[in-house]
Amino acid sequence: MRVIRVLLADDQALLRSAFRVLVESEPDMTVTGEASDGAEALRLARDNGADVVLMDIRMPGTDGLAATRAIGADPDLAGVKVLILTTFESDDYVVESLRAGASGFLGKGAEPRELLNAIRLVAGGEALLSPAATRGLIARFLAQGAGPDSPSADASELAVLTAREREVLVEVAAGLSNDEIAGRLEVSPLTVKTHVNRLLAKLGARDRAQLVVIAYETGLVRRRA
């Protein structure tokens, strides 16, 4: 059985303790360390190893967004996934976390089982976290376009894709799982998985979350009126 290594990054010790108890109650998970800020999270990810970093955004010093960018930029941490914890009052943070390279995000008010499932999903790289409210949030804010400090991707980047790969990318951007996409396109889940893997390779994306960003920022998918 694969054991998922989880690194906890939150400036509140009480929350870290609660997360540790929850994570270590699962036989397929273990906590590799606790960090009180982004700089410490980056150091522990390098020193102790991690499959998933449970990352708070608002921390003193180096915040969660900066730490997420640093993890994404470090080739030695290519296999590390970041799951951002956020309050949905800060919608701009959700967008920035995806652009920074986070693999998913979840509200701190989530149920314990939802958080554990989110960790497993992100560790497996199979699906972006996508309850209905989250899908709408992604669409509404990413489709508004990047600001001056976050330039949009070039639409020509999609020229390498086949027509079917574009179709799959549109469905991925809607937050659908492989099984859901298979049902819509009337193909097998294995075929969808193959297409997704090709999308990741062709577009240089770390995971499905980055595919969502690319789909919106290249204009392939636009906000519905």
N, C-alpha and C positions, 0 to 999 in steps of 0.2 A: 504493500500500500504506500502510495506517495504521501509524504507529509509536507504540507504547505508551510513554509517558513514566513512568519508575519512579523514585521517591524512596526511598532506603535510610535507615532509621532504626534504628540499633543502637549500643550504647555500646562494642562491641568492634570496633576498627579492622580487625582481621584478618578478621572475618566480613564486614564491609562490603566489604572488598577482594575477597573470594571471591565475594560476591554480584554485585559490579560486573562481574567477569570473566565470570561465568555469564550475566548479563542481556545484556551487550553482545556476547556471542557470537551472539546471535540477531538476524537482520536486521530483525525487526519490533519491536525494543525498544531503548530507550536510557535511560541513567541521567541524571537531571536534577540530582542532588545527593545528598550524604550528610550525615546528622545523627547526632549522638552522644546527643541527648536529645529529649524530646517537644517542648519549646519551640522548639528549632532546626528540628525537622521541620515544625512549624506555620508558622514563618517562611519556610522554603524552599518549602513548598507554595504559599504566597501569592506569593512573589517569583519563583520559577522555574517554577511550574506543574508539575502531575503528574496522571497518570491513575490511578496506583496508588501508594499508599504501603506499602512493605513494612515493617511496624512491629513492633519488639520490644516486649514488655510491660514488662519490668523494666529501667528505665534510671534513672540518677540525676536528681534534680530532678523535672521534669515527666515522668511515666512514659507508657507507650504508651496506656493507657486514657484518661488525661486528655487526651492529644493527640488521640485518636480522637474524644472527645466535642467537643472544640473545633473540629475539622474539620467534624463533622456539624452544628454550630451556626452555622457561618459560611456565609451564603448565597452568598458569592463562591467557595466551594469545593464547591458542590453537586455538581459532576461528579467529585469526587475519591473514589476507592474506597480503603478501607483493608483490607489483608490482614495479619492478625495472625499473628506467629510465636510459637509457644508450645511448652512441653514439656507433654506430656499428664499429667504428675504434678500440675499445677496446674489441676485441672478447674474450680475456681471462676472462674479467669481467663477460661476459654473462655466461660462464661455472661456474665460482665461485659463481655467484648469485644463480644459480640453486642448486648447492651443498650446499649452505648456507641455503636453504629452501625457496627461493622465489617462488611464485606461477606463475610468468610470468615476462616478460620484454618487454620493448618498447623503441624505439628510441625517443629522444627528438624532432625530426623533424616530428613526427606523426601528422596527421590532428586532429583537436579537436574532431571530431566525433569518430575517431578511438580510441583516448584516453578514451573517455567516455564509449565506448563499451567495451574496455579492462577492465576498472574498474568493469563494470557489470559482465563480464565473470569471473573475478577473485573472485569477491564477491560471485558468485553463485557456484564456484568450478566446473563448468561443462566442461570447456575446457582450455587447455593450449593455450596461444596466439600463433597462428601458421600460419601467412602468409607464402608464399612459401620461401621467403628469410630466415625467422626465422627457418623453418624446416631444411633447409640446414645447417644453422649455428649450430644448436643443434647437428645434425648428425656429422658434420665435426669435431667439437671440443670435444664433449663428447666421441666420438669413439676413440680419440687419447689416452685415458686412463688417469687415475689419476696420479698426481705427488707424490713425496715421502711424502708430507704433507697431501695428500688426498687419502687414500688407497681405492682401488676399493672394491665393495661389493663382497661377497662370492657367487659364482654361486649356491651353495647348498641351498641358501635362496629361490630359485625358486622351490624347491622340493615339497613345499606345494601346488603348483598350479596344476589345472587340465589342460588337453591339450587345452581345449577351452579358459581357462583363459590366457594361454600363447599366444594364437592367438590374443586375445584382447589386451594384453600387447604390442605385437609387433605393432599393429595398433595405439595404444595410443602413442607409441614412435615415430611414423611417424607424429604425430601432428594432427591426424584426430579427428573430433568431433564424438559424439555418433551416429548421423545420418549417417555420412560417413562410420563409422565402420559397422553399421547395413546394409548398402547397400553392402559393400564388403563381409560380412559374411552371408548375406541373413537371417538375424534375425531382430527382432523388436528393435527400439531404447531403449525401456524399458528393454529388455533383456540385451542389451549392458550396460545400466546403472547399472543393477544388478551385472553384471560381474565386472565392474569397482569398484563398492562399495566393492565387495569381495576382489579384488586386493588390495585396500587401507587397508582393515582390515588385510588381511593375511601378507602383506609386511610391515605393520606399517608405511605407507606413509601418509603424511599430505594431499596431493593433487595430481593431475595428473602430475604436474611438477616433483615431486619426483619420480613418476612412470617412467617417461622418463629417469631420471638419473639411476634408478635401472636397467632398461632394457639395457642400454648401459654398465654400469659398471659391470654387471654380465656376459656380453658377449652374452646375448640373442639376441641382435641386434648389428651388427657390421657395420662399415663404408663400404660403397660400393666403390670399386676401380674406 
